[in-house]
């Protein structure tokens, strides 16, 4: 068979794939079109207000100024983004992991719940902006206090939701497993954990965005690197375009983490509760 025929067969095979990718892209854009149009309208309105009222750049930069700040400070933004990503992701992982393990312990031990749940509530009641300096004094200005603060912000919502989710298992299913002489670990893995997934992912979505906020707040208190430190530096030096660009980067990071959790939820939870379509 000639090379020309092979080439024709390759093009024919690739054509359906390209059409499928194009259709999927169009589908995603059309489903999110209201949000896209609303965002564009906000940007246009923002630019118009800056032009009409002639607002100085140091007070409120225009969208074009922010775009120029992205271009002129790309290396600085990238250099400070990486530490914040590390702190937010590690805080998200460790905070949620500890919350899930504690929730499992609480469900299996009423004594543990009575002893430690009030402590968790007390820690949550402390403003994170007040707790951050304490952790910085204890652990220094390194990465550790930032991870701890990000983890603490993630911890409590996941703990509350996970306890509720583990207890939402069907009583009939629990009775059936006990009749079948199932162990506590079998009941946990086959009944309680599957029932808790909707509650868990609801908390993880909150934690995904909160972890970024926690990392940035920790960087405000004492750090020379990260998006939080860059926000403080840009503010004190009246570099408003860089300030806005940094805030946009932080928001995009939170959105990306939220999207990752949403994709994981869609893949792990195939069923829908009764009443949802």
N, C-alpha and C positions, 0 to 999 in steps of 0.2 A: 504494500500500500504506500502510495507516495506521501511525501511530506505535506503537500498541499491538502490532501484528504485528511490527514491527521490534524492539521491546523483547523480545517472546517469542522471536524468533529469536536475539537476542543472548544471552539467558539460557540457551537450549538449547545454543548453541555454547560458552559458558563452563563449562557443567556438567561435560563430560568432562575439561576442563583442571583444574578444581578437584579432581575425583576422582583424577586422575593425581598431582597434587601431594600430596594427602592420603595416597594409597597409598605414594608415595615416602617421605614423612615417617615414616609408620608402619613402613615397611621399615627405614629407617635406625635408628629408635629400637629396634626389636626386635632388630636385629643387634648393637646396642651395649648391650642391656639388662643383661647381666652386669656390664659395667664401670660402668654407671650405678648399679645396685643396690649394687655394692661401694663406690663412692664415697659414696653416701648412708649406708651402714652405718658407714663410717669417720667421717663427720661426726657421726652420732648417738652413736657411741662416744666421740668427742672431747668432745662436749657433756656426756655422762653423767659422764665422768671429772672434768671441771671442777666439775660440781655436787656429785658425791659427795665428792671430796677437798677441796673448797673452795680450789682453787688460786688465788692472787692473780692479778689481771689482768696486772700488770706482768711476772709470770713466764711465764704462758701464758694468753692470752685465749681465751674461748669462741668458737665460730663466730658467735654472735650479736654479740659484741663486734667481730669482724672485719667483719661486715656493716655495723654502725654506723660503723666506720672508713671503709668504702667510701663511705657516704652523707655523712659529715662532711668527708671529705678528697678528694672527687671532683675538684675543681679542681687540687689539689696533685698527685694521682696522674696526671691527664691531662697536666699541664704537664711532669712528669718522665718520663712514658712516651715522649713524642715524640722527645727526643734519643736515648734508648736504642734505639728502633725504627730511627732513621736510622743510628746507629752499627752496629747488628747487621746490617741489610740491606746497607749498603755494604760492611762487612767480609765478609759472606757472598759478595757478588758479586765483589769484587776478589780475595779469597783463593782462591776456586774458579777464577776465570778464569786467574789466574797458574798455579795447579796444573795446569789442563788444558793450557795452552800448554807448560809445562815437560814434562809427560808426553808430549805429541806430539813434542817435541824429543828427549827421551830415547829414545823408540822408534825414531826415525830416525837417532840419532847415539849410538853406544856410547861414544864419547869424552866427549861432553857428560854422559852419565849417570855415568860413572866420575869425572868432575871435580866435578860439582855435587850428586849424590845424597848423598854423605857430608856435605856442608855442610848440606843440608836436614835430615838426621838429627840433626846437631849442634844446629841451631837448635831442633828439636823437643825435644831433650833438656833444654834450658834451661827451668826452671819458669817458667810465665807470670807468676806473682806476683813473680818476680825480674826478669823482662824488662820488666814494665810501668813500674817507676820509671825505668829507663834511657830508655825511649821518651818518657816524660813530661818528663824533663830535656832531651831533644833537641828535641822538638816542642812543648813547653809543655802547658798544661792545656786546650787546645782539643779539637776533635773529631778531629783527625788521629791522635793516638796511640791513641784508642779504636778507630777504624776499623782501624788497623794490627794491634792486638792481636786484635780479632775475626777479622780476616783470617788471622792466623798460626794461630789455633786451627783454622780451617777448612782451612787449606792442606795439611797433611801427610796426613790421611786421604784427601783427594781425590787427591793426587799418587800415593800408593801404589795406590789402587784403580784410578785411571785408567791407570796404566802396565800393571797386570795386565790390565785390560779391553782395552786396545788390543792386547795380545799374545795375547788369547784368541781372536782371529779364526781361523776354520777354515783350516788349512794348504792344504786342497784349493782353497778359494776364493781364497786368496792366489796359489797356483800358476796357477789359471785366469786371474786378472787379469793376471798377468805374461805368460802365453802370449798374451793379447789385447793386449799392449803398453800396458797401462794405466800412467799416470804415478803417482808416489807420492801426489800429491794426490787422484787418482781412487780409488786403493786406500784412502786414509784416509777419504774421504767415503762411499764405497759399501760398504766392508767393515769396516774397523777401528772407526770411530765407531759404527755400528749394533751391533756386537758388544760394545762397551764400555758401552753404556747401562745395563744392569743393575748393573754395577760402579759406574758413576758415580752413579746414583741412590741406591745403598746408602750411598755416602760423603756425598752431599748431605743425606740424612736426618740423619746424624750432625752434619754441619756446621750444619744449620738450628738445632738446639738448642744446639750449642756456641757459635755466634756470639753468642747472647744472653748466655751465661755470660761470654764474653770481653769483651763491652761492659760488663757489670756489674763485673767484676773491674777493668777499666781505670778505671771511675768510682770505685771504692774508693780507688785510689791517689792521685788528685788531680783532683777535680772538685766543682763546686758545683751540678751539675744532673744529672739522670738517675736511674734507679731505683737504681743502685748508691749514689749519693750520698744518696738518700733512705733507703736501708737503714741506712747508717752514722749518719745524723742521728737516725732513729727509735730505733736501738739505744742511742746515747749519752744520749738523753733519756728512756729507759725508756717509750717509746710503743709497747708491744708490739702492740696492735691494728693500728696503722699499719704496723708492721714486717711483720706477717703478711699484711696486705692487699697490701703492695708485693711480697712474695715470690709471692703468688698471681698478681698481675698479670704478673710476670716469667715464671712458669711457663706462664700462658696465652699469652703472646707466643711462647714457644718451641713450644708445641703448635700454634699457628696457622701458624707457619713450617713446621713438620713436615708439617702437613696440606696446605699449598700445594704442597710438594715431592711429596707422595704423589699429589695430583691430577695434577700435571704428569707424573709417572711413568706413571700409569694411561692418560693420553692419548697419551703418546709411545711406550710399549712395549705393543703390542697382542698380541705373541706371548709364549708361556711356554716356558722351557727344558724339554727332555725330562725326564719324571719328575714334573713338577708338573701338578696338575689344579686 
